[in-house]
Amino acid sequence: MALYLVLRHPRNPEQVWSNSWQPDNRLVDAIMTTREVARLCEEAHSGNEYVYIHRCAWAGDSPEITCRSKISRVDPVDRDWLISFETPDPMAVIPSVHPQQGDNYYHAEDLDTCR
């Protein structure tokens, strides 16, 4: 099962984390997150696995798996964690999972095995 990171749309004013989205609002270079997500990202990094970015719906944009990437670094920053990604691979996949409000990750089938 692959790790999917759930991120609010970068233009959503309720966004609380500092995430580094590229100007297209689809590719992400780095995110701030919790220790729990950092631990999962460390596991993905150790396994040289891809993680997928699930961007939530907002203002007419549907939810989407916007990209996949491997983890380049996991670093503590005060009480939060900075997850840095290698060069993200763009995707445009309708997610099959609909996370609940407050979910910041989930596990689902690896999209590479679905191709």
Secondary structure by P-SEA (a helix, b strand, c coil): cbbbbbbccccccccccccccccccccccbbbbcaaaaaaaaaaaaacbbbbbbbbbcccccccccbbbbbccccccccbbbbbbcbbbbbbccccccccccccccccccccccc
